[in-house]
Amino acid sequence: MIGIISYLVFFATVASILSIAVLGLNLQWGNTGLFNGGVVAFFGAGAYGTLILGGTPQAGQLGGFELPYLIALFGGMVIAGIVAWVVGLLTLRLRHDYLAIATFGVAVAFENVMRNSDWLGGAQGIRGFERPLREALGNGFSYNLAFFVFVLVLLIATYVFLERLIQSPFGRLLRAIREDETAAQSLGKSPSRIRLTSFVAGSVIMGLAGGLYATFYAFISPQDVLPILTFQIWAMLIVGGAGNNKGAVMGTFLIWAAWTASGWALSRFAPLEVQLYTGSIQFVLIGFVIVGMLLWRPQGLFPERLVVSQSAKTK
Amino acid sequence: MNGLRTSALALGLAAGFASLGTDAAAQDCTTKIGAVLPTSVDWGKPIAATAQYVVDIANETGGVAGCQIEMVLRDTQVDPKVGVDAAKALVDLDGVKLLLGAVSSGVSMPILTSVTVPAGVMQMSCCSSSTAFTKLAEEGKTNGLFYRTFATSGVQAAVGAMVAQEQGYKSVAVFYKNDDWGQDIGGLVAEDLEALGIEVTASIAINDAQASYRAEVTEALKGNPEAIYMALYPKEGTQVVREWISLGGSQNMIAANALKSDEFRDNVGMQFLGNFIGTDTASPRTESADAFVEAYTARFDGPPNGPGLANSYDATMIALLAMHAAGEGATGADIAAKVGMITDPDGTLVTADAEGFARAKEVLDEGGTVSYQGATGNVQFDKNGDVSAPAVTWVFSESGIEEQKYISLNEVNDFMSSLN
């Protein structure tokens, strides 16, 4: 029994961390219409930043500053924000698929830079992060539970922040730009600045998710920032419902549950001869869920609630 | 709610597999072990099949510590998140005390740091080569729970340095491919050379698919080395050697196994390769290794040609024997502590087949130790859970590639310990 609870806590921690990243993407795509194809670059910048700032020194590597955990985590977010700001300045004049291709390229470049820079861990990655409060909480279940509560608090904080943000005038402005940029401009707004703000804010949130991810595993390597992660995060948002924060979180839990539960069910119930092919079968099952979703419910499980502006409602 | 119907259908499919499930357990008790391997990749499947083969052998001989073994296999998809989740599920839900895997170092490492070490589960990897595991073990962070049967790049690097010493080179420049393998071996060979008192004039990274390496070669020439060491693949290796020789570099060359190709010889030209010596890790020249090849061929209708198969075989064998030695209800640490009893050089010799497995169990039950003669030779772990391997040196000839010298496991071990 304790095993099941322990696993569920573990699962919920990973799903909550991924939810934070999906919420970041939802701000960019769901609310502002920015097609970010390079989610892993900002996720990775946060992850690497946090471990470099908060890890222990390793021979021949940058970092090991051993900063307190919260400061390291915040530093990781700042680094993700800086990367996003530079990338945003260069690419945000591009639209739609062009932006997607450019940001995808940034993500691939990010992975390659990390793989080739010995002083950033190289292909072996960065390890040697000491989990905070480990002495007090031990290494086992209680530690995982405490970390889960910490992640959950951050997830709720991010959720509330984004909910309030999109209900504010700024949120309406984001949607105005998403729907018709020229119209927004004609009303005296500056779409390019707002797009950049939204892009950086979303990326900082992804950076937070990356920092949590890396510290949870106490390890990050280029293998963690492959394009598959971008695909997974997008799938979570599409299934959950772009433009709806609740959908983003639900979609993450659902897809990650499908991803892991299908592997578990196949390993447990499939006959021995099929066992060796469970990986392939799993891919088919997951692809089936995503394609089915796109065919029958393209707006996602929780579609965006379209809000008529308040002044129009009172008439 | 079409979406829900779809998911329901998917669940139904998964449940459908349940009804197909067969119960293999014939004995009173079953012990589960976990395996996290990349079965969705083509070269990963045979590694998993080999592990399952060993489990079948163990069960034929009456199981381990009186119980049948059931290997629960999970796919990593070569994705660290998926691999760690699978490992956690095996440890928490199936309660395994022994975990086999993973293949990629980038997957094995987070499993080790966030699942197996905190839970006190023994982890045995067949195929992770990164030197980061050695460093982690030296820092005492693996709690002695991690073992691997794949020789680190250290063996080839050491043999490369050995060749340089035997040839009497006083200074060497190192070229390495810019990936994890190349970075690893390039760094190690430079350390080994310096330990032998040979000057390393330059260590130069070679990126893939450049049109020219003139800048890199010129850089290496500045130090005027007597010889060069190359951890490169044939395509880049050919380019580098051509430019190196055309700019007047020395023809004294040492290279890692990646250049062992006729394509490289033909494209560079035999007249320039007279002083070229290559290194490679070798299959051991022992009966036990031949026996493994035979048994494998009979079982799978083909020789074990994929990467990591012999390693996977030995990893599973040793882990299961250690589990037997630790007895019923052993924890991960108990099992890990018994590994030394299986690979004791002074123990009773046992072969790597059903007969040997049964014999080993008898010896262990009587309180003795065994020396397991495996598919990769008489495996011996050092204090960090690493293994070594025999090596060969080879040269190019008019007719192809010829082996020059076989360096046995003991010679490799002695040489490597003399370096430290």
Boltz contact constraints between the chains, C-beta under 6 A:
constraints:
  - contact:
      token1: [A, 3]
      token2: [B, 92]
      max_distance: 6.0
  - contact:
      token1: [A, 3]
      token2: [B, 93]
      max_distance: 6.0
  - contact:
      token1: [A, 6]
      token2: [B, 92]
      max_distance: 6.0
  - contact:
      token1: [A, 7]
      token2: [B, 89]
      max_distance: 6.0
  - contact:
      token1: [A, 7]
      token2: [B, 92]
      max_distance: 6.0
  - contact:
      token1: [A, 7]
      token2: [B, 93]
      max_distance: 6.0
  - contact:
      token1: [A, 10]
      token2: [B, 88]
      max_distance: 6.0
  - contact:
      token1: [A, 116]
      token2: [B, 178]
      max_distance: 6.0
  - contact:
      token1: [A, 122]
      token2: [B, 183]
      max_distance: 6.0
  - contact:
      token1: [A, 123]
      token2: [B, 179]
      max_distance: 6.0
  - contact:
      token1: [A, 123]
      token2: [B, 180]
      max_distance: 6.0
  - contact:
      token1: [A, 124]
      token2: [B, 130]
      max_distance: 6.0
  - contact:
      token1: [A, 124]
      token2: [B, 132]
      max_distance: 6.0
  - contact:
      token1: [A, 124]
      token2: [B, 180]
      max_distance: 6.0
  - contact:
      token1: [A, 139]
      token2: [B, 118]
      max_distance: 6.0
  - contact:
      token1: [A, 217]
      token2: [B, 110]
      max_distance: 6.0
  - contact:
      token1: [A, 217]
      token2: [B, 114]
      max_distance: 6.0
  - contact:
      token1: [A, 218]
      token2: [B, 113]
      max_distance: 6.0
  - contact:
      token1: [A, 219]
      token2: [B, 109]
      max_distance: 6.0
  - contact:
      token1: [A, 219]
      token2: [B, 110]
      max_distance: 6.0
  - contact:
      token1: [A, 219]
      token2: [B, 113]
      max_distance: 6.0
  - contact:
      token1: [A, 221]
      token2: [B, 106]
      max_distance: 6.0
  - contact:
      token1: [A, 223]
      token2: [B, 80]
      max_distance: 6.0
  - contact:
      token1: [A, 223]
      token2: [B, 106]
      max_distance: 6.0
  - contact:
      token1: [A, 224]
      token2: [B, 80]
      max_distance: 6.0
  - contact:
      token1: [A, 260]
      token2: [B, 85]
      max_distance: 6.0
  - contact:
      token1: [A, 263]
      token2: [B, 74]
      max_distance: 6.0
  - contact:
      token1: [A, 263]
      token2: [B, 75]
      max_distance: 6.0
  - contact:
      token1: [A, 264]
      token2: [B, 89]
      max_distance: 6.0
  - contact:
      token1: [A, 265]
      token2: [B, 14]
      max_distance: 6.0
  - contact:
      token1: [A, 267]
      token2: [B, 72]
      max_distance: 6.0
  - contact:
      token1: [A, 267]
      token2: [B, 73]
      max_distance: 6.0
  - contact:
      token1: [A, 267]
      token2: [B, 74]
      max_distance: 6.0
  - contact:
      token1: [A, 269]
      token2: [B, 17]
      max_distance: 6.0
  - contact:
      token1: [A, 269]
      token2: [B, 18]
      max_distance: 6.0
  - contact:
      token1: [A, 269]
      token2: [B, 21]
      max_distance: 6.0
  - contact:
      token1: [A, 270]
      token2: [B, 17]
      max_distance: 6.0
  - contact:
      token1: [A, 271]
      token2: [B, 20]
      max_distance: 6.0
  - contact:
      token1: [A, 271]
      token2: [B, 22]
      max_distance: 6.0
  - contact:
      token1: [A, 275]
      token2: [B, 73]
      max_distance: 6.0
  - contact:
      token1: [A, 276]
      token2: [B, 39]
      max_distance: 6.0
  - contact:
      token1: [A, 276]
      token2: [B, 45]
      max_distance: 6.0
  - contact:
      token1: [A, 276]
      token2: [B, 48]
      max_distance: 6.0
  - contact:
      token1: [A, 276]
      token2: [B, 49]
      max_distance: 6.0
  - contact:
      token1: [A, 278]
      token2: [B, 75]
      max_distance: 6.0
  - contact:
      token1: [A, 279]
      token2: [B, 39]
      max_distance: 6.0
  - contact:
      token1: [A, 279]
      token2: [B, 40]
      max_distance: 6.0
  - contact:
      token1: [A, 279]
      token2: [B, 75]
      max_distance: 6.0
  - contact:
      token1: [A, 280]
      token2: [B, 40]
      max_distance: 6.0
  - contact:
      token1: [A, 285]
      token2: [B, 10]
      max_distance: 6.0
  - contact:
      token1: [A, 289]
      token2: [B, 10]
      max_distance: 6.0
  - contact:
      token1: [A, 292]
      token2: [B, 6]
      max_distance: 6.0
  - contact:
      token1: [A, 293]
      token2: [B, 3]
      max_distance: 6.0
  - contact:
      token1: [A, 296]
      token2: [B, 2]
      max_distance: 6.0
  - contact:
      token1: [A, 296]
      token2: [B, 3]
      max_distance: 6.0
  - contact:
      token1: [A, 297]
      token2: [B, 2]
      max_distance: 6.0
  - contact:
      token1: [A, 297]
      token2: [B, 3]
      max_distance: 6.0
  - contact:
      token1: [A, 301]
      token2: [B, 3]
      max_distance: 6.0
